[in-house]
Amino acid sequence: MSASRVDEVPKPMRRDAQERRAKLISAAQAEFAAQGVDASLEKIARDAGVAIGTLYRHFPTRLDLLMAAFRPRVQEFLEGATKALAKEDPWEGFVHYLENLFAMQVGDRGFNDFLSRRFTDSAETERIHDEMCQQIEDVLTRAQEAGAARADITQADIVNLIWSNGRIIDATSATAPMAWRRYLYLMLDAYRAERAHPIPEPPMTDGQLYDAMVHLSQVK
């Protein structure tokens, strides 16, 4: 019987391949930021100075490229949420979370799309969105339990706010790039517990929210 084979260690990527991959990620970050997650992969390849086949060798699917491009932004976003939860004052933490989230939407259509949608073909993006939704739940519940945020706000209300802010940024970025902060603080006044009044429409269910985010990823 032949000797048992030791598990092979993957060969390190050649320097020229590493450079092509880095150029593709840089080009993707710029193009996704400008055009959103549906940006042309052909243009990304051209901007990186490679053939489209080379792009697909490094990133077999659009989602693979999206995750490589957005990974630093996702990490920054999740770290911001952790800082919000560490704030001593729960309302201050809630405000910090939303301001950090909305600031990260500015100037990056791709990351805005990523926050707003569900990509069901990727276990990694689903995990990230689940973590994001849990952070929303945590920071919101903390403010509600402190009596600072109104009790009838739900996770779905915050995601709807993300969608609304994305449209505000699209409309105002060229003429009033900080307008989004005004509308955030107007909404924060509405979210204060002492401002609560009955609302005639119930919040979206978790299932409705999930389906809406999936639907956004399918709309071209």
C-alpha positions as CSV (number, residue, x, y, z in Angstrom):
1,M,0.0,0.0,0.0
2,S,1.4,3.5,-0.9
3,A,2.1,6.0,1.9
4,S,-0.9,8.2,2.8
5,R,-0.9,11.4,0.9
6,V,-0.4,14.6,3.0
7,D,-3.1,17.2,2.3
8,E,-1.8,19.6,-0.4
9,V,-1.4,23.2,0.6
10,P,-2.8,25.6,-2.0
11,K,-0.1,27.2,-4.0
12,P,0.3,30.9,-3.3
13,M,-1.0,33.2,-6.1
14,R,1.7,34.5,-8.5
15,R,2.6,38.1,-8.1
16,D,1.2,39.1,-11.5
17,A,-2.1,37.3,-10.7
18,Q,-2.2,39.1,-7.3
19,E,-1.7,42.4,-9.1
20,R,-4.5,41.7,-11.5
21,R,-6.8,40.7,-8.7
22,A,-6.0,43.9,-6.8
23,K,-6.7,46.0,-9.9
24,L,-10.0,44.3,-10.5
25,I,-11.1,44.9,-6.9
26,S,-10.0,48.6,-7.1
27,A,-11.9,49.1,-10.4
28,A,-14.9,47.3,-9.0
29,Q,-15.0,49.5,-5.9
30,A,-15.0,52.6,-8.1
31,E,-17.6,51.4,-10.6
32,F,-19.9,49.9,-8.0
33,A,-19.7,53.1,-6.0
34,A,-20.7,55.2,-9.1
35,Q,-23.2,52.9,-10.7
36,G,-24.5,50.4,-8.0
37,V,-24.2,46.7,-7.8
38,D,-25.5,46.2,-11.3
39,A,-22.6,48.0,-12.8
40,S,-21.0,46.6,-16.0
41,L,-18.5,43.8,-15.3
42,E,-17.1,44.4,-18.8
43,K,-16.3,48.0,-17.9
44,I,-14.7,46.9,-14.6
45,A,-12.5,44.5,-16.5
46,R,-11.5,47.3,-19.0
47,D,-10.8,49.8,-16.2
48,A,-8.6,47.1,-14.6
49,G,-6.8,46.6,-17.9
50,V,-7.7,42.9,-18.2
51,A,-10.0,40.7,-20.3
52,I,-13.4,39.8,-19.0
53,G,-12.3,36.1,-18.9
54,T,-9.6,37.1,-16.4
55,L,-12.2,38.8,-14.2
56,Y,-14.3,35.6,-14.2
57,R,-11.3,33.5,-13.4
58,H,-10.7,35.5,-10.3
59,F,-14.4,36.1,-9.5
60,P,-16.7,33.4,-11.0
61,T,-19.9,35.3,-10.1
62,R,-20.9,39.0,-9.6
63,L,-21.5,38.3,-6.0
64,D,-17.9,37.0,-5.6
65,L,-16.7,40.3,-6.9
66,L,-19.2,42.3,-4.9
67,M,-18.0,40.7,-1.6
68,A,-14.3,41.2,-2.5
69,A,-15.1,44.9,-3.2
70,F,-17.3,45.6,-0.2
71,R,-15.5,43.6,2.4
72,P,-13.6,46.6,3.9
73,R,-16.8,48.7,3.9
74,V,-18.8,45.9,5.5
75,Q,-16.2,45.5,8.2
76,E,-16.2,49.3,8.8
77,F,-20.0,49.3,9.1
78,L,-20.2,46.4,11.5
79,E,-17.5,48.0,13.7
80,G,-19.5,51.2,13.7
81,A,-22.5,49.3,15.0
82,T,-20.5,47.7,17.7
83,K,-19.4,51.2,18.9
84,A,-23.0,52.3,18.9
85,L,-23.9,49.4,21.2
86,A,-21.0,50.4,23.5
87,K,-22.4,53.9,24.1
88,E,-23.5,54.3,27.7
89,D,-26.6,56.3,26.7
90,P,-28.9,54.0,24.7
91,W,-30.5,56.9,22.8
92,E,-27.1,58.3,21.9
93,G,-26.1,54.8,20.7
94,F,-29.2,54.6,18.5
95,V,-28.5,58.0,17.0
96,H,-24.8,57.0,16.5
97,Y,-25.8,53.8,14.7
98,L,-28.2,55.6,12.3
99,E,-25.8,58.5,11.5
100,N,-22.9,56.1,10.8
101,L,-25.1,53.9,8.7
102,F,-26.5,56.8,6.6
103,A,-23.1,58.4,6.2
104,M,-21.8,55.2,4.7
105,Q,-24.5,55.3,2.1
106,V,-23.3,58.7,0.8
107,G,-21.2,58.5,-2.3
108,D,-21.4,54.8,-2.7
109,R,-24.4,53.5,-4.6
110,G,-23.0,50.0,-4.5
111,F,-22.8,49.8,-0.8
112,N,-26.2,51.5,-0.6
113,D,-27.6,48.7,-2.8
114,F,-25.9,46.1,-0.7
115,L,-27.5,47.4,2.5
116,S,-30.9,47.6,0.9
117,R,-31.1,44.2,-0.7
118,R,-30.9,40.5,0.0
119,F,-28.8,38.2,-2.3
120,T,-30.2,34.8,-1.6
121,D,-27.6,33.0,-3.8
122,S,-24.8,33.9,-1.3
123,A,-24.5,32.3,2.1
124,E,-22.0,35.0,3.0
125,T,-24.2,38.0,2.2
126,E,-27.1,36.3,4.0
127,R,-24.9,35.9,7.1
128,I,-23.9,39.6,6.9
129,H,-27.4,40.8,6.5
130,D,-28.6,38.6,9.4
131,E,-25.8,40.2,11.5
132,M,-26.8,43.7,10.3
133,C,-30.5,43.0,11.2
134,Q,-29.5,41.7,14.6
135,Q,-27.5,44.8,15.3
136,I,-30.5,47.0,14.3
137,E,-32.6,44.9,16.7
138,D,-30.1,45.2,19.5
139,V,-29.5,49.0,19.2
140,L,-33.2,49.7,18.8
141,T,-34.4,47.4,21.7
142,R,-31.8,49.0,24.0
143,A,-33.2,52.5,23.3
144,Q,-36.8,51.2,23.7
145,E,-36.1,49.5,27.0
146,A,-34.5,52.7,28.3
147,G,-37.8,54.5,27.4
148,A,-36.1,56.8,24.9
149,A,-37.4,55.3,21.6
150,R,-41.0,54.7,20.9
151,A,-42.0,51.1,21.6
152,D,-43.8,50.5,18.2
153,I,-40.7,51.0,16.0
154,T,-39.5,47.8,14.4
155,Q,-36.5,46.6,12.4
156,A,-38.5,46.9,9.3
157,D,-39.1,50.7,10.0
158,I,-35.3,51.1,10.1
159,V,-34.7,49.3,6.9
160,N,-37.5,51.4,5.2
161,L,-35.5,54.4,6.5
162,I,-32.4,53.0,4.8
163,W,-34.4,52.8,1.5
164,S,-35.7,56.4,1.9
165,N,-32.3,57.8,2.7
166,G,-30.9,56.2,-0.4
167,R,-33.4,58.1,-2.6
168,I,-32.7,61.3,-0.7
169,I,-29.0,60.9,-1.3
170,D,-29.6,60.2,-5.0
171,A,-31.7,63.4,-5.3
172,T,-29.6,65.8,-3.3
173,S,-25.9,64.6,-3.6
174,A,-25.0,67.1,-6.3
175,T,-26.8,70.2,-4.9
176,A,-27.1,69.7,-1.1
177,P,-24.8,66.8,-0.2
178,M,-25.6,67.0,3.6
179,A,-29.3,67.2,3.3
180,W,-29.7,63.6,4.4
181,R,-28.7,64.6,8.0
182,R,-31.6,67.0,8.2
183,Y,-34.1,64.3,7.3
184,L,-32.4,61.8,9.6
185,Y,-32.8,64.2,12.5
186,L,-36.4,64.9,11.6
187,M,-37.1,61.2,11.7
188,L,-35.2,60.8,15.0
189,D,-37.6,63.4,16.5
190,A,-40.5,61.2,15.3
191,Y,-38.9,58.1,16.9
192,R,-38.7,59.6,20.4
193,A,-40.9,58.0,22.9
194,E,-42.5,61.2,24.0
195,R,-43.6,61.9,20.4
196,A,-45.5,58.7,20.0
197,H,-49.0,58.7,18.6
198,P,-51.1,55.8,17.3
199,I,-50.1,54.7,13.7
200,P,-53.0,53.5,11.5
201,E,-50.8,51.0,9.6
202,P,-49.0,48.1,11.3
203,P,-45.3,47.5,10.6
204,M,-44.1,45.1,8.0
205,T,-43.5,41.6,9.2
206,D,-40.1,40.0,9.1
207,G,-41.3,37.9,6.2
208,Q,-42.5,40.9,4.3
209,L,-39.3,42.8,4.9
210,Y,-37.2,39.8,3.7
211,D,-39.3,39.4,0.5
212,A,-39.1,43.1,-0.2
213,M,-35.3,43.1,0.1
214,V,-35.1,40.0,-2.2
215,H,-37.4,41.8,-4.7
216,L,-35.1,44.8,-4.8
217,S,-32.2,42.5,-5.8
218,Q,-34.2,41.2,-8.7
219,V,-35.3,44.6,-10.1
220,K,-33.2,45.8,-13.0
